């Protein structure tokens, strides 16, 4: 299978990421790429990582990506609110 997106080529990127968005799923039948192999290799570096499979061309899976982003935004806003919100600094 292809090494274009191999976890061996980008170990830091895969080990520090919270999510991997895999786009262009509509092209999988036409390329030499083993998605299951990639997932297995990445999970060795980062167990529990989230994979979002989508096709921007067909729209398949885009809703999952948006839901993940909204969840992260909501969590970030919740943290800011619990710390007293975001404060503006006035120029002196």
Wavefront OBJ file of the C-alpha trace (Angstrom):
o trace
v 0.000 0.000 0.000
v 1.000 3.626 -0.440
v 3.213 5.389 2.095
v 1.992 8.881 1.175
v 0.153 9.286 4.483
v 2.185 6.832 6.485
v 2.424 7.374 10.222
v 6.136 6.556 9.799
v 6.649 9.723 7.748
v 4.834 12.052 10.151
v 5.059 10.501 13.635
v 4.958 13.811 15.538
v 1.875 14.998 13.678
v -0.002 11.783 14.351
v 1.121 11.454 17.974
v 0.052 15.022 18.895
v -3.278 15.173 17.044
v -6.698 14.804 18.630
v -8.426 13.999 15.373
v -7.539 12.856 11.888
v -9.835 13.952 9.095
v -9.553 11.650 6.123
v -11.013 13.325 3.061
v -11.583 12.096 -0.477
v -13.102 8.770 0.548
v -14.791 8.707 -2.841
v -11.332 8.125 -4.373
v -10.367 5.106 -2.250
v -11.418 2.559 -4.893
v -8.988 4.165 -7.333
v -5.840 4.495 -5.220
v -3.392 2.151 -3.534
v -4.148 3.145 0.054
v -5.098 0.930 2.992
v -7.208 2.990 5.384
v -7.349 0.222 7.995
v -3.555 -0.041 7.937
v -3.220 3.698 8.530
v -5.661 3.584 11.459
v -3.826 0.665 13.030
v -0.447 2.406 12.742
v -1.751 5.718 14.090
v -3.488 4.055 17.032
v -0.100 2.664 18.071
v 1.158 6.252 18.316
v -2.027 7.777 19.713
v -4.526 5.327 21.219
v -8.054 6.711 21.322
v -7.542 9.207 18.508
v -10.687 10.177 16.616
v -10.900 9.413 12.900
v -13.383 11.301 10.776
v -13.867 9.899 7.312
v -15.454 12.192 4.780
v -15.782 13.271 1.195
v -16.031 17.004 0.639
v -17.138 16.291 -2.938
v -20.148 14.186 -1.966
v -20.696 15.669 1.501
v -20.518 12.251 3.158
v -19.166 12.547 6.694
v -18.977 16.350 6.702
v -21.644 16.408 9.428
v -19.368 14.360 11.691
v -16.531 16.833 11.159
v -18.820 19.784 11.951
v -20.133 18.016 15.085
v -16.566 17.406 16.278
v -15.651 21.067 15.714
v -18.783 22.282 17.496
v -18.017 19.999 20.444
v -14.492 21.386 20.737
v -15.776 24.957 20.503
v -18.419 24.329 23.166
v -15.798 22.777 25.484
v -13.450 25.723 24.949
v -16.213 28.230 25.667
v -17.148 26.272 28.795
v -13.558 26.454 30.051
v -13.384 30.186 29.387
v -16.705 30.736 31.174
v -15.595 28.740 34.226
v -12.454 30.912 34.426
v -14.509 34.086 34.393
v -14.725 34.485 30.664
v -12.393 36.098 28.249
v -11.093 39.472 29.373
v -10.274 42.376 27.150
v -7.143 44.292 27.846
v -7.466 48.024 27.321
v -4.579 49.736 25.604
v -2.691 52.002 27.984
l 1 2 3 4 5 6 7 8 9 10 11 12 13 14 15 16 17 18 19 20 21 22 23 24 25 26 27 28 29 30 31 32 33 34 35 36 37 38 39 40 41 42 43 44 45 46 47 48 49 50 51 52 53 54 55 56 57 58 59 60 61 62 63 64 65 66 67 68 69 70 71 72 73 74 75 76 77 78 79 80 81 82 83 84 85 86 87 88 89 90 91 92
